[in-house]
Amino acid sequence: MSQVTSTGSAPTEPTLTPDTLPRHLWLVALLVGAAVWIVGAVVTEITDDTILVPNIIILGTFLVPVCTVLFCSRVRARRT
């Protein structure tokens, strides 16, 4: 069901552009991701549960590329 405003047009949702991203989102993502990775590694070591190892590997392989994309999109937005 679509909501219609008093002017007869549907409300527009804000678009997500690099300009609307917080300035240091990449750093927050890196720090939170690193903390989650460390917690996962510690839990895996304490419990000796090898089934958690793929989770640590997958988190680590996504963490740096995602933070790099966030950083580059923000730098590019500032240049334009």
Chimera marker file (.cmm) of the C-alpha trace (Angstrom):
<marker_set name="trace">
<marker id="1" x="0.000" y="0.000" z="0.000" r="1" g="1" b="0" radius="0.5"/>
<marker id="2" x="1.418" y="3.336" z="-0.987" r="1" g="1" b="0" radius="0.5"/>
<marker id="3" x="0.892" y="6.448" z="1.076" r="1" g="1" b="0" radius="0.5"/>
<marker id="4" x="-0.014" y="9.577" z="-0.797" r="1" g="1" b="0" radius="0.5"/>
<marker id="5" x="0.715" y="13.053" z="0.526" r="1" g="1" b="0" radius="0.5"/>
<marker id="6" x="-1.696" y="15.952" z="0.386" r="1" g="1" b="0" radius="0.5"/>
<marker id="7" x="-0.121" y="17.095" z="-2.875" r="1" g="1" b="0" radius="0.5"/>
<marker id="8" x="-1.021" y="13.785" z="-4.521" r="1" g="1" b="0" radius="0.5"/>
<marker id="9" x="2.508" y="12.444" z="-4.888" r="1" g="1" b="0" radius="0.5"/>
<marker id="10" x="4.119" y="9.573" z="-3.067" r="1" g="1" b="0" radius="0.5"/>
<marker id="11" x="6.653" y="10.587" z="-0.396" r="1" g="1" b="0" radius="0.5"/>
<marker id="12" x="10.238" y="10.293" z="-1.490" r="1" g="1" b="0" radius="0.5"/>
<marker id="13" x="12.708" y="8.353" z="0.597" r="1" g="1" b="0" radius="0.5"/>
<marker id="14" x="16.132" y="9.856" z="1.235" r="1" g="1" b="0" radius="0.5"/>
<marker id="15" x="18.749" y="8.455" z="-1.083" r="1" g="1" b="0" radius="0.5"/>
<marker id="16" x="21.950" y="6.975" z="0.262" r="1" g="1" b="0" radius="0.5"/>
<marker id="17" x="24.881" y="8.720" z="-1.338" r="1" g="1" b="0" radius="0.5"/>
<marker id="18" x="28.503" y="9.021" z="-0.228" r="1" g="1" b="0" radius="0.5"/>
<marker id="19" x="27.715" y="12.575" z="0.879" r="1" g="1" b="0" radius="0.5"/>
<marker id="20" x="25.131" y="11.324" z="3.380" r="1" g="1" b="0" radius="0.5"/>
<marker id="21" x="27.464" y="8.757" z="4.976" r="1" g="1" b="0" radius="0.5"/>
<marker id="22" x="29.009" y="9.731" z="8.307" r="1" g="1" b="0" radius="0.5"/>
<marker id="23" x="32.555" y="11.010" z="7.912" r="1" g="1" b="0" radius="0.5"/>
<marker id="24" x="34.328" y="8.243" z="9.840" r="1" g="1" b="0" radius="0.5"/>
<marker id="25" x="31.971" y="5.341" z="9.124" r="1" g="1" b="0" radius="0.5"/>
<marker id="26" x="34.862" y="3.290" z="7.769" r="1" g="1" b="0" radius="0.5"/>
<marker id="27" x="36.756" y="3.652" z="11.053" r="1" g="1" b="0" radius="0.5"/>
<marker id="28" x="33.724" y="2.683" z="13.115" r="1" g="1" b="0" radius="0.5"/>
<marker id="29" x="33.166" y="-0.354" z="10.881" r="1" g="1" b="0" radius="0.5"/>
<marker id="30" x="36.827" y="-1.337" z="11.209" r="1" g="1" b="0" radius="0.5"/>
<marker id="31" x="36.879" y="-1.021" z="14.999" r="1" g="1" b="0" radius="0.5"/>
<marker id="32" x="33.580" y="-2.841" z="15.521" r="1" g="1" b="0" radius="0.5"/>
<marker id="33" x="34.559" y="-5.553" z="13.046" r="1" g="1" b="0" radius="0.5"/>
<marker id="34" x="37.963" y="-5.993" z="14.682" r="1" g="1" b="0" radius="0.5"/>
<marker id="35" x="36.336" y="-6.256" z="18.110" r="1" g="1" b="0" radius="0.5"/>
<marker id="36" x="33.902" y="-8.895" z="16.836" r="1" g="1" b="0" radius="0.5"/>
<marker id="37" x="36.774" y="-10.766" z="15.192" r="1" g="1" b="0" radius="0.5"/>
<marker id="38" x="38.811" y="-10.736" z="18.417" r="1" g="1" b="0" radius="0.5"/>
<marker id="39" x="35.833" y="-11.923" z="20.460" r="1" g="1" b="0" radius="0.5"/>
<marker id="40" x="35.234" y="-14.720" z="17.955" r="1" g="1" b="0" radius="0.5"/>
<marker id="41" x="38.888" y="-15.765" z="18.061" r="1" g="1" b="0" radius="0.5"/>
<marker id="42" x="38.926" y="-15.761" z="21.868" r="1" g="1" b="0" radius="0.5"/>
<marker id="43" x="35.696" y="-17.755" z="22.080" r="1" g="1" b="0" radius="0.5"/>
<marker id="44" x="37.045" y="-20.249" z="19.552" r="1" g="1" b="0" radius="0.5"/>
<marker id="45" x="40.253" y="-20.632" z="21.562" r="1" g="1" b="0" radius="0.5"/>
<marker id="46" x="38.460" y="-20.994" z="24.904" r="1" g="1" b="0" radius="0.5"/>
<marker id="47" x="35.896" y="-23.512" z="23.680" r="1" g="1" b="0" radius="0.5"/>
<marker id="48" x="38.203" y="-25.385" z="21.260" r="1" g="1" b="0" radius="0.5"/>
<marker id="49" x="35.224" y="-25.458" z="18.912" r="1" g="1" b="0" radius="0.5"/>
<marker id="50" x="36.691" y="-25.720" z="15.414" r="1" g="1" b="0" radius="0.5"/>
<marker id="51" x="33.308" y="-25.132" z="13.771" r="1" g="1" b="0" radius="0.5"/>
<marker id="52" x="33.751" y="-21.406" z="14.566" r="1" g="1" b="0" radius="0.5"/>
<marker id="53" x="36.973" y="-21.082" z="12.554" r="1" g="1" b="0" radius="0.5"/>
<marker id="54" x="35.188" y="-20.462" z="9.195" r="1" g="1" b="0" radius="0.5"/>
<marker id="55" x="33.233" y="-17.615" z="10.804" r="1" g="1" b="0" radius="0.5"/>
<marker id="56" x="36.462" y="-15.928" z="11.866" r="1" g="1" b="0" radius="0.5"/>
<marker id="57" x="37.959" y="-16.388" z="8.400" r="1" g="1" b="0" radius="0.5"/>
<marker id="58" x="34.882" y="-15.027" z="6.615" r="1" g="1" b="0" radius="0.5"/>
<marker id="59" x="34.647" y="-12.021" z="8.946" r="1" g="1" b="0" radius="0.5"/>
<marker id="60" x="38.317" y="-11.248" z="8.415" r="1" g="1" b="0" radius="0.5"/>
<marker id="61" x="38.094" y="-11.495" z="4.638" r="1" g="1" b="0" radius="0.5"/>
<marker id="62" x="35.127" y="-9.115" z="4.482" r="1" g="1" b="0" radius="0.5"/>
<marker id="63" x="36.302" y="-6.604" z="7.060" r="1" g="1" b="0" radius="0.5"/>
<marker id="64" x="39.135" y="-4.878" z="5.200" r="1" g="1" b="0" radius="0.5"/>
<marker id="65" x="37.465" y="-4.697" z="1.742" r="1" g="1" b="0" radius="0.5"/>
<marker id="66" x="34.230" y="-3.272" z="3.198" r="1" g="1" b="0" radius="0.5"/>
<marker id="67" x="36.147" y="-0.656" z="5.191" r="1" g="1" b="0" radius="0.5"/>
<marker id="68" x="38.205" y="0.204" z="2.112" r="1" g="1" b="0" radius="0.5"/>
<marker id="69" x="35.062" y="0.758" z="0.037" r="1" g="1" b="0" radius="0.5"/>
<marker id="70" x="33.565" y="2.957" z="2.760" r="1" g="1" b="0" radius="0.5"/>
<marker id="71" x="36.766" y="4.985" z="3.029" r="1" g="1" b="0" radius="0.5"/>
<marker id="72" x="37.195" y="5.416" z="-0.741" r="1" g="1" b="0" radius="0.5"/>
<marker id="73" x="33.569" y="6.403" z="-1.277" r="1" g="1" b="0" radius="0.5"/>
<marker id="74" x="33.869" y="9.081" z="1.385" r="1" g="1" b="0" radius="0.5"/>
<marker id="75" x="37.168" y="10.426" z="0.007" r="1" g="1" b="0" radius="0.5"/>
<marker id="76" x="35.744" y="10.500" z="-3.500" r="1" g="1" b="0" radius="0.5"/>
<marker id="77" x="32.647" y="12.366" z="-2.291" r="1" g="1" b="0" radius="0.5"/>
<marker id="78" x="34.812" y="15.063" z="-0.703" r="1" g="1" b="0" radius="0.5"/>
<marker id="79" x="36.763" y="15.599" z="-3.936" r="1" g="1" b="0" radius="0.5"/>
<marker id="80" x="33.707" y="16.205" z="-6.078" r="1" g="1" b="0" radius="0.5"/>
<link id1="1" id2="2" r="1" g="1" b="0" radius="0.2"/>
<link id1="2" id2="3" r="1" g="1" b="0" radius="0.2"/>
<link id1="3" id2="4" r="1" g="1" b="0" radius="0.2"/>
<link id1="4" id2="5" r="1" g="1" b="0" radius="0.2"/>
<link id1="5" id2="6" r="1" g="1" b="0" radius="0.2"/>
<link id1="6" id2="7" r="1" g="1" b="0" radius="0.2"/>
<link id1="7" id2="8" r="1" g="1" b="0" radius="0.2"/>
<link id1="8" id2="9" r="1" g="1" b="0" radius="0.2"/>
<link id1="9" id2="10" r="1" g="1" b="0" radius="0.2"/>
<link id1="10" id2="11" r="1" g="1" b="0" radius="0.2"/>
<link id1="11" id2="12" r="1" g="1" b="0" radius="0.2"/>
<link id1="12" id2="13" r="1" g="1" b="0" radius="0.2"/>
<link id1="13" id2="14" r="1" g="1" b="0" radius="0.2"/>
<link id1="14" id2="15" r="1" g="1" b="0" radius="0.2"/>
<link id1="15" id2="16" r="1" g="1" b="0" radius="0.2"/>
<link id1="16" id2="17" r="1" g="1" b="0" radius="0.2"/>
<link id1="17" id2="18" r="1" g="1" b="0" radius="0.2"/>
<link id1="18" id2="19" r="1" g="1" b="0" radius="0.2"/>
<link id1="19" id2="20" r="1" g="1" b="0" radius="0.2"/>
<link id1="20" id2="21" r="1" g="1" b="0" radius="0.2"/>
<link id1="21" id2="22" r="1" g="1" b="0" radius="0.2"/>
<link id1="22" id2="23" r="1" g="1" b="0" radius="0.2"/>
<link id1="23" id2="24" r="1" g="1" b="0" radius="0.2"/>
<link id1="24" id2="25" r="1" g="1" b="0" radius="0.2"/>
<link id1="25" id2="26" r="1" g="1" b="0" radius="0.2"/>
<link id1="26" id2="27" r="1" g="1" b="0" radius="0.2"/>
<link id1="27" id2="28" r="1" g="1" b="0" radius="0.2"/>
<link id1="28" id2="29" r="1" g="1" b="0" radius="0.2"/>
<link id1="29" id2="30" r="1" g="1" b="0" radius="0.2"/>
<link id1="30" id2="31" r="1" g="1" b="0" radius="0.2"/>
<link id1="31" id2="32" r="1" g="1" b="0" radius="0.2"/>
<link id1="32" id2="33" r="1" g="1" b="0" radius="0.2"/>
<link id1="33" id2="34" r="1" g="1" b="0" radius="0.2"/>
<link id1="34" id2="35" r="1" g="1" b="0" radius="0.2"/>
<link id1="35" id2="36" r="1" g="1" b="0" radius="0.2"/>
<link id1="36" id2="37" r="1" g="1" b="0" radius="0.2"/>
<link id1="37" id2="38" r="1" g="1" b="0" radius="0.2"/>
<link id1="38" id2="39" r="1" g="1" b="0" radius="0.2"/>
<link id1="39" id2="40" r="1" g="1" b="0" radius="0.2"/>
<link id1="40" id2="41" r="1" g="1" b="0" radius="0.2"/>
<link id1="41" id2="42" r="1" g="1" b="0" radius="0.2"/>
<link id1="42" id2="43" r="1" g="1" b="0" radius="0.2"/>
<link id1="43" id2="44" r="1" g="1" b="0" radius="0.2"/>
<link id1="44" id2="45" r="1" g="1" b="0" radius="0.2"/>
<link id1="45" id2="46" r="1" g="1" b="0" radius="0.2"/>
<link id1="46" id2="47" r="1" g="1" b="0" radius="0.2"/>
<link id1="47" id2="48" r="1" g="1" b="0" radius="0.2"/>
<link id1="48" id2="49" r="1" g="1" b="0" radius="0.2"/>
<link id1="49" id2="50" r="1" g="1" b="0" radius="0.2"/>
<link id1="50" id2="51" r="1" g="1" b="0" radius="0.2"/>
<link id1="51" id2="52" r="1" g="1" b="0" radius="0.2"/>
<link id1="52" id2="53" r="1" g="1" b="0" radius="0.2"/>
<link id1="53" id2="54" r="1" g="1" b="0" radius="0.2"/>
<link id1="54" id2="55" r="1" g="1" b="0" radius="0.2"/>
<link id1="55" id2="56" r="1" g="1" b="0" radius="0.2"/>
<link id1="56" id2="57" r="1" g="1" b="0" radius="0.2"/>
<link id1="57" id2="58" r="1" g="1" b="0" radius="0.2"/>
<link id1="58" id2="59" r="1" g="1" b="0" radius="0.2"/>
<link id1="59" id2="60" r="1" g="1" b="0" radius="0.2"/>
<link id1="60" id2="61" r="1" g="1" b="0" radius="0.2"/>
<link id1="61" id2="62" r="1" g="1" b="0" radius="0.2"/>
<link id1="62" id2="63" r="1" g="1" b="0" radius="0.2"/>
<link id1="63" id2="64" r="1" g="1" b="0" radius="0.2"/>
<link id1="64" id2="65" r="1" g="1" b="0" radius="0.2"/>
<link id1="65" id2="66" r="1" g="1" b="0" radius="0.2"/>
<link id1="66" id2="67" r="1" g="1" b="0" radius="0.2"/>
<link id1="67" id2="68" r="1" g="1" b="0" radius="0.2"/>
<link id1="68" id2="69" r="1" g="1" b="0" radius="0.2"/>
<link id1="69" id2="70" r="1" g="1" b="0" radius="0.2"/>
<link id1="70" id2="71" r="1" g="1" b="0" radius="0.2"/>
<link id1="71" id2="72" r="1" g="1" b="0" radius="0.2"/>
<link id1="72" id2="73" r="1" g="1" b="0" radius="0.2"/>
<link id1="73" id2="74" r="1" g="1" b="0" radius="0.2"/>
<link id1="74" id2="75" r="1" g="1" b="0" radius="0.2"/>
<link id1="75" id2="76" r="1" g="1" b="0" radius="0.2"/>
<link id1="76" id2="77" r="1" g="1" b="0" radius="0.2"/>
<link id1="77" id2="78" r="1" g="1" b="0" radius="0.2"/>
<link id1="78" id2="79" r="1" g="1" b="0" radius="0.2"/>
<link id1="79" id2="80" r="1" g="1" b="0" radius="0.2"/>
</marker_set>
